[in-house]
Amino acid sequence: MADIGTLVGQILVIALVVAVAIFVVVVLFRSIRIIPQAYAGVVERLGRYQRTLSPGLNILVPFVDRLRPLVDLRETVVSFPPQPVITEDNLVVSIDTVVYFQVNDARAATYEIANYLGAVEQLTTTTLRNVVGGLNLEQALTSRDEINGQLRIVLDEATGKWGIRVNRVELKAIDPPHSIQDSMEKQMRAERDRRAVILTAEGSKQSQILEAEGRRQADILRAEGDKQAQVLHAQGEAEAIKTVFDAIHAGNPDEKLLAYQYLLTLPKIAESASSKLWIIPSEFTDALKGMSGAFTGSIMDAANAPRAEQELTGGEPPSP
């Protein structure tokens, strides 16, 4: 009986040691928490907020402290499904939104709002309807940056007390009704055709202007060239006349030379195709008279030369 009692005592001791060891392991497991980077843990002590755990190794009080689910502190991108929105001109458009937000206060995100992701979605939808409701379709299609800025400001102010910061809000797509899309495509096609016609007309106009300007510049340059040529030609003739005039005066010509020059001028006058009528100046006739007189005098001198020689020698004149 003594052996049986001893055996039972040893078994109880071993069981107690094992239980204590298991208890110690459980206590250690519940008191040590490792928080990953970019996450935060909210600790409650006896049901009340106690502190926020930072990334790394953290020690808790077993059976007293409780760690709530970790909160992701990274920037989150959420794409919400298309929402029907009525514009100012009573057209229903479908708008897809994308929200970029980040939790910067794990305590507020845990206790100030039950589901911050759903709250951000609903707040985005209502704010989008308020903003787009004051715009017509054309303004809504062309004012995306303005709409994004208004949405971000409103969402950031509303979610600040939830420990959330809204960084950006983007309109991914704005889809008007199909009938409006067809009308817009026709309008855009007509606008493109109009612009093409205007650009073609502008190009033709510029081409004609440039051509006219080129012709004008060419005419101006040609006229300038002709002017310069005529000036140079007149200057050359003037210098030639002056040279001839100076040479004639320097040579002291007699009537015979002048008459000979008049005779040389006659073929040049006859070369002109438009010379139907010749006007002979009186000086020309006087020159001819002088020249004929000169020729007559020369002949008479030639005839009287033998007679003068006979008179000098006293002989008979030679027979003609």
TIPA-450279 format. One record per residue (C-alpha): residue in one letter; y, z, x. Coordinates in steps of 0.001 Angstrom, whole numbers, plus 524288, in hexadecimal, padded with zeros to 5 digits. Layout:
N
<node 'A',<Y,Z,X>>
...
This chain:
320
<node 'M',<80000,80000,80000>>
<node 'A',<808E8,80309,80B5A>>
<node 'D',<806D7,7F583,810D8>>
<node 'I',<80A30,7EF4A,803E9>>
<node 'G',<816A4,7F72F,802B8>>
<node 'T',<81A9C,7F37C,81083>>
<node 'L',<81832,7E510,80DC2>>
<node 'V',<8204B,7E571,8016A>>
<node 'G',<82B5A,7EC13,808AF>>
<node 'Q',<82B4D,7E1B1,81333>>
<node 'I',<82B98,7D6EB,808F5>>
<node 'L',<83724,7DD3B,8024A>>
<node 'V',<83E4E,7DE74,80F29>>
<node 'I',<83BD4,7D03E,81262>>
<node 'A',<84063,7CBDF,804F2>>
<node 'L',<84CA0,7D418,8063F>>
<node 'V',<84FA0,7CE35,81396>>
<node 'V',<84D9B,7C084,80E44>>
<node 'A',<85662,7C368,802A4>>
<node 'V',<860EF,7C8C7,80B7B>>
<node 'A',<85FF5,7BCC7,8142E>>
<node 'I',<86116,7B3B2,8087E>>
<node 'F',<86CB1,7BB7E,80395>>
<node 'V',<8735D,7BA7E,810C2>>
<node 'V',<87115,7ABCA,81129>>
<node 'V',<87696,7AA32,80370>>
<node 'V',<8825C,7B278,806DA>>
<node 'L',<884ED,7AA93,812F4>>
<node 'F',<8834B,79DE0,80B82>>
<node 'R',<88CD0,7A224,80106>>
<node 'S',<896C5,7A7B5,80A7A>>
<node 'I',<897D5,79BE9,81397>>
<node 'R',<89E41,78F5F,80EA1>>
<node 'I',<8A13E,78315,81665>>
<node 'I',<8AC01,77AB2,81072>>
<node 'P',<8AC4E,76C2A,81492>>
<node 'Q',<8B8A8,765A5,81959>>
<node 'A',<8C201,7608E,80EA6>>
<node 'Y',<8BC65,76A0A,804BA>>
<node 'A',<8C0CE,77740,7FFBB>>
<node 'G',<8B965,78256,7F93C>>
<node 'V',<8BEC4,78BD7,7EF2C>>
<node 'V',<8B925,799A5,7F024>>
<node 'E',<8B8D4,7A2F2,7E481>>
<node 'R',<8B689,7B159,7E654>>
<node 'L',<8B10D,7B7B6,7DA3D>>
<node 'G',<8B5EF,7AC3A,7D226>>
<node 'R',<8C3AE,7AC1E,7D78F>>
<node 'Y',<8C9A0,7A2A8,7E150>>
<node 'Q',<8C8F6,7A870,7EED1>>
<node 'R',<8CBE3,79DA9,7F8CF>>
<node 'T',<8CA1F,78F7F,7FC89>>
<node 'L',<8C09E,78C6C,80760>>
<node 'S',<8C4B0,782DB,81208>>
<node 'P',<8BB51,77984,818FA>>
<node 'G',<8B20E,78052,82279>>
<node 'L',<8AA08,78CE4,8225D>>
<node 'N',<8ADDA,7971F,81836>>
<node 'I',<8A84A,7A496,814F3>>
<node 'L',<8A71A,7A98D,806EF>>
<node 'V',<8A38C,7B69F,8013A>>
<node 'P',<895DD,7B51A,7FB9D>>
<node 'F',<89419,7B71B,7ECFC>>
<node 'V',<8A2BE,7B972,7EBA1>>
<node 'D',<8A908,7ACA6,7EFAC>>
<node 'R',<8A577,79FDF,7E8FC>>
<node 'L',<8A8A0,7925E,7EE3A>>
<node 'R',<8AC8C,78837,7E426>>
<node 'P',<8A947,779C2,7E611>>
<node 'L',<8B067,773B3,7F182>>
<node 'V',<8BCE7,76C1F,7EF14>>
<node 'D',<8BEB0,75EEC,7F5C6>>
<node 'L',<8CBE8,75E58,7FCA7>>
<node 'R',<8CB2E,74FF9,8004E>>
<node 'E',<8D35E,74595,7F97F>>
<node 'T',<8CC25,740B4,7ED99>>
<node 'V',<8CD20,73319,7E7D2>>
<node 'V',<8CA2D,73233,7D95A>>
<node 'S',<8CA29,7257A,7D1A8>>
<node 'F',<8CBF5,72798,7C320>>
<node 'P',<8C6AA,71E09,7B8FD>>
<node 'P',<8D011,71472,7B24A>>
<node 'Q',<8D925,71AC4,7A88F>>
<node 'P',<8DFB9,7137E,79D35>>
<node 'V',<8EE7C,714DF,79DEE>>
<node 'I',<8F898,70FB2,7944B>>
<node 'T',<904CB,709C7,79A64>>
<node 'E',<9127C,709F8,794D3>>
<node 'D',<9108F,6FC7E,78EAA>>
<node 'N',<9043F,70168,78767>>
<node 'L',<8FA27,6FADA,79021>>
<node 'V',<8EDA8,701F0,793CD>>
<node 'V',<8EA5D,700DF,7A242>>
<node 'S',<8DED1,7068E,7A988>>
<node 'I',<8E278,70DC7,7B5FA>>
<node 'D',<8D96C,712BD,7C0B6>>
<node 'T',<8DEAF,71DA9,7C93B>>
<node 'V',<8DAA8,7234A,7D647>>
<node 'V',<8DF39,730FC,7DA17>>
<node 'Y',<8DF34,73689,7E7E2>>
<node 'F',<8DFFF,7455E,7E7C0>>
<node 'Q',<8DC79,750D5,7F069>>
<node 'V',<8D9C4,75F49,7EE00>>
<node 'N',<8E2A4,767A2,7F665>>
<node 'D',<8E030,774CD,7EFCF>>
<node 'A',<8D1FA,77810,7ED0E>>
<node 'R',<8D56F,78463,7E581>>
<node 'A',<8DE98,77D4D,7DC08>>
<node 'A',<8D506,7720E,7DA45>>
<node 'T',<8CA72,77C02,7D6C8>>
<node 'Y',<8D1D0,7852A,7CDC2>>
<node 'E',<8DD94,77D90,7C876>>
<node 'I',<8D5F8,7724A,7C26F>>
<node 'A',<8C825,7716B,7BD64>>
<node 'N',<8C5CF,762FF,7C101>>
<node 'Y',<8D0B2,75D8F,7C951>>
<node 'L',<8CA97,7500C,7CA4A>>
<node 'G',<8CA55,74E61,7BB7E>>
<node 'A',<8D7FC,75421,7BA95>>
<node 'V',<8DD21,74A36,7C46A>>
<node 'E',<8D6DC,73F26,7BCBD>>
<node 'Q',<8DCAF,74355,7AFC8>>
<node 'L',<8E9F3,745FA,7B5C3>>
<node 'T',<8E9D7,73880,7BC18>>
<node 'T',<8E69F,731F4,7AF2B>>
<node 'T',<8F15F,738C4,7A77B>>
<node 'T',<8FB8E,736D6,7B213>>
<node 'L',<8F7E8,7287D,7B34F>>
<node 'R',<8F9B6,72675,7A4B8>>
<node 'N',<906F7,72CFC,7A517>>
<node 'V',<90BB9,724E5,7B095>>
<node 'V',<90651,717A8,7AC51>>
<node 'G',<90A54,71A25,79E32>>
<node 'G',<9188B,718BB,7A234>>
<node 'L',<9166C,70B83,7A8B7>>
<node 'N',<913B0,6FE16,7A34C>>
<node 'L',<9085B,6F5E1,7A801>>
<node 'E',<90FF7,6EE62,7B24C>>
<node 'Q',<915D9,6FACE,7B7E9>>
<node 'A',<90888,70168,7B807>>
<node 'L',<902BB,6F5FC,7BF91>>
<node 'T',<90DC2,6F53D,7C97E>>
<node 'S',<91103,703B9,7CB31>>
<node 'R',<90475,70937,7D0C6>>
<node 'D',<90B1A,7103A,7DBF2>>
<node 'E',<91496,716D0,7D294>>
<node 'I',<90988,71AE8,7C96F>>
<node 'N',<9018D,72010,7D4E5>>
<node 'G',<90D0E,7281C,7D9B1>>
<node 'Q',<90FB5,72E11,7CC44>>
<node 'L',<90160,7315F,7CA40>>
<node 'R',<9004A,737D6,7D790>>
<node 'I',<90C70,74035,7D55F>>
<node 'V',<90802,744E7,7C7E8>>
<node 'L',<8F9F6,74783,7CC27>>
<node 'D',<8FE22,74E93,7D883>>
<node 'E',<9072E,75792,7D0EB>>
<node 'A',<8FCDD,75A90,7C68A>>
<node 'T',<8F183,75CB5,7CFF4>>
<node 'G',<8F927,764FA,7D9A8>>
<node 'K',<8F58D,771AF,7D2D8>>
<node 'W',<8E743,76D90,7D323>>
<node 'G',<8E751,76D23,7E1F8>>
<node 'I',<8E677,75E4E,7E203>>
<node 'R',<8EF8A,7549D,7E8B6>>
<node 'V',<8EFD1,746AF,7E375>>
<node 'N',<8F24F,73D84,7EEDC>>
<node 'R',<8F1FA,7302E,7E864>>
<node 'V',<8EFD5,729CE,7DB42>>
<node 'E',<8EC86,71B51,7DAAD>>
<node 'L',<8EB31,7121B,7CF32>>
<node 'K',<8DEE4,70AA0,7D26D>>
<node 'A',<8DFFF,700BE,7C75D>>
<node 'I',<8E897,6FDC7,7BBAE>>
<node 'D',<8E17E,6F502,7B203>>
<node 'P',<8E957,6EFE1,7A65D>>
<node 'P',<8E25B,6E9E4,79A7C>>
<node 'H',<8DBD5,6DC9C,79C54>>
<node 'S',<8E57A,6D5C1,79365>>
<node 'I',<8F0BD,6DB1A,79B59>>
<node 'Q',<8E9E3,6D70E,7A7D7>>
<node 'D',<8E8BE,6C8FE,7A2E7>>
<node 'S',<8F724,6C8D5,79F45>>
<node 'M',<8FAE4,6CE7E,7AC6B>>
<node 'E',<8F2B6,6C456,7B389>>
<node 'K',<8F954,6B958,7ABF6>>
<node 'Q',<90697,6BF3E,7AEBF>>
<node 'M',<9037E,6C09E,7BD29>>
<node 'R',<8FE78,6B2A0,7BDAD>>
<node 'A',<90AE6,6ADAA,7B721>>
<node 'E',<91316,6B5CE,7C06C>>
<node 'R',<90BE3,6B04B,7CC34>>
<node 'D',<90DBB,6A263,7C71A>>
<node 'R',<91C35,6A50A,7C508>>
<node 'R',<91DA0,6AA5E,7D2B3>>
<node 'A',<91650,69EA9,7D833>>
<node 'V',<91F7A,6953F,7D11C>>
<node 'I',<92B51,69CE4,7D5C9>>
<node 'L',<92670,69D04,7E3C8>>
<node 'T',<9239A,68E6C,7E31E>>
<node 'A',<93137,68BBE,7DDDC>>
<node 'E',<93742,69476,7E821>>
<node 'G',<92F9A,68D73,7F2AA>>
<node 'S',<933D7,6801B,7ED9C>>
<node 'K',<941E8,684D4,7ECD2>>
<node 'Q',<941B5,68A14,7FA9E>>
<node 'S',<93B51,67D87,7FF62>>
<node 'Q',<945C9,67516,7F915>>
<node 'I',<95077,67DEB,7FE4E>>
<node 'L',<94AD9,67D2D,80BF7>>
<node 'E',<94954,66E71,80B1C>>
<node 'A',<95755,66CD0,8064E>>
<node 'E',<95C0E,675E8,810E8>>
<node 'G',<9546B,66E25,81AE6>>
<node 'R',<95A1E,66146,8161E>>
<node 'R',<967C2,66708,8162E>>
<node 'Q',<96602,66C11,823F5>>
<node 'A',<9608C,65EE5,8281B>>
<node 'D',<96C21,657B0,821F4>>
<node 'I',<9758E,66110,82869>>
<node 'L',<96F13,65F56,8359C>>
<node 'R',<96E80,6508A,833CE>>
<node 'A',<97CF2,65031,83013>>
<node 'E',<98034,658CA,83B95>>
<node 'G',<9788C,64F9C,8445C>>
<node 'D',<97F5A,64396,83EDE>>
<node 'K',<98C6A,64A51,8404B>>
<node 'Q',<989AC,64DC7,84E5B>>
<node 'A',<984BE,63FF8,85103>>
<node 'Q',<990E3,639D9,84AFD>>
<node 'V',<999A4,6432B,85266>>
<node 'L',<992B9,64028,85F22>>
<node 'H',<992F1,6318B,85C2B>>
<node 'A',<9A18C,631FB,858FA>>
<node 'Q',<9A415,639DD,86532>>
<node 'G',<99C6C,62FDA,86D0F>>
<node 'E',<9A3E9,62480,86723>>
<node 'A',<9B0B8,62B9D,86949>>
<node 'E',<9AD59,62E08,8776B>>
<node 'A',<9A906,61FCD,87902>>
<node 'I',<9B593,61A9F,872D4>>
<node 'K',<9BD8E,623C6,87B1F>>
<node 'T',<9B65E,61F5F,8873C>>
<node 'V',<9B82C,610FB,883DA>>
<node 'F',<9C654,61340,88046>>
<node 'D',<9C8BE,61A47,88D13>>
<node 'A',<9C1BD,60F89,89491>>
<node 'I',<9C9A3,604D6,88DC9>>
<node 'H',<9D67C,60B9D,8907D>>
<node 'A',<9D276,60E57,89E55>>
<node 'G',<9CF07,5FFDE,8A05D>>
<node 'N',<9DC02,5FAF0,89A7C>>
<node 'P',<9D59C,5EF5F,8933D>>
<node 'D',<9DCE0,5E2AF,8905F>>
<node 'E',<9DC5F,5DA3B,8843E>>
<node 'K',<9D104,5D253,88951>>
<node 'L',<9C82F,5DE37,88A5C>>
<node 'L',<9CBFB,5E2F4,87CE8>>
<node 'A',<9C944,5D58B,87730>>
<node 'Y',<9BC0D,5D57B,87DC3>>
<node 'Q',<9B8E6,5E2C9,87819>>
<node 'Y',<9BC80,5DDD3,86A8A>>
<node 'L',<9B309,5D286,86C59>>
<node 'L',<9A836,5DBF8,8702C>>
<node 'T',<9AAA2,5E3A6,863BD>>
<node 'L',<9A850,5D801,85AAF>>
<node 'P',<99940,5D7BA,85C09>>
<node 'K',<9987C,5E638,858CD>>
<node 'I',<9A070,5E3E5,84C81>>
<node 'A',<99794,5D8A0,8489F>>
<node 'E',<98B34,5E116,84A39>>
<node 'S',<98EAC,5E983,83E74>>
<node 'A',<986CD,5E58A,83249>>
<node 'S',<991D0,5E9A3,82937>>
<node 'S',<99C54,5E1A9,82FED>>
<node 'K',<9A02F,5D819,8253C>>
<node 'L',<9AEA8,5D7BB,82860>>
<node 'W',<9B504,5D8DC,835A3>>
<node 'I',<9C28E,5DE3D,83703>>
<node 'I',<9C88E,5D9AB,843D1>>
<node 'P',<9D41D,5E1C1,84844>>
<node 'S',<9E096,5DB47,84CEE>>
<node 'E',<9DE64,5E0A6,85A5A>>
<node 'F',<9D1F8,5D8CC,85AFC>>
<node 'T',<9D926,5CBFC,8580E>>
<node 'D',<9E372,5CF6D,861FA>>
<node 'A',<9D8D7,5D1CE,86BC2>>
<node 'L',<9D2A1,5C4A2,868B4>>
<node 'K',<9DFC3,5BE0F,86A8C>>
<node 'G',<9E185,5C4D6,8775F>>
<node 'M',<9D3EA,5C15A,87B97>>
<node 'S',<9D598,5B306,8779A>>
<node 'G',<9E287,5B2C5,87EAF>>
<node 'A',<9DC15,5B85A,88A7A>>
<node 'F',<9D134,5AE2D,88A03>>
<node 'T',<9DB55,5A32A,887FE>>
<node 'G',<9E339,5A7F0,89351>>
<node 'S',<9D73B,5A803,89BB7>>
<node 'I',<9D406,599D8,89833>>
<node 'M',<9E1D0,59548,89AD0>>
<node 'D',<9E1DC,59BF8,8A7A9>>
<node 'A',<9D53E,5951E,8AB2B>>
<node 'A',<9DAF8,587C5,8A75A>>
<node 'N',<9E7AF,58984,8AEDA>>
<node 'A',<9E12E,58E22,8BB13>>
<node 'P',<9DE66,5804A,8C0ED>>
<node 'R',<9EC2D,57B9F,8BDD2>>
<node 'A',<9F20F,58708,8C484>>
<node 'E',<9E975,58482,8D036>>
<node 'Q',<9EDD9,5761A,8D0AE>>
<node 'E',<9FBE7,579FF,8D032>>
<node 'L',<9F9AE,582DE,8DB74>>
<node 'T',<9F262,57857,8E366>>
<node 'G',<9FA42,56C81,8DEBA>>
<node 'G',<9EE52,56474,8DA84>>
<node 'E',<9E97F,55E22,8CDC5>>
<node 'P',<9E3CF,5668C,8C334>>
<node 'P',<9D532,5656D,8C199>>
<node 'S',<9CFF9,55D03,8B6B8>>
<node 'P',<9CAEB,56487,8AB47>>
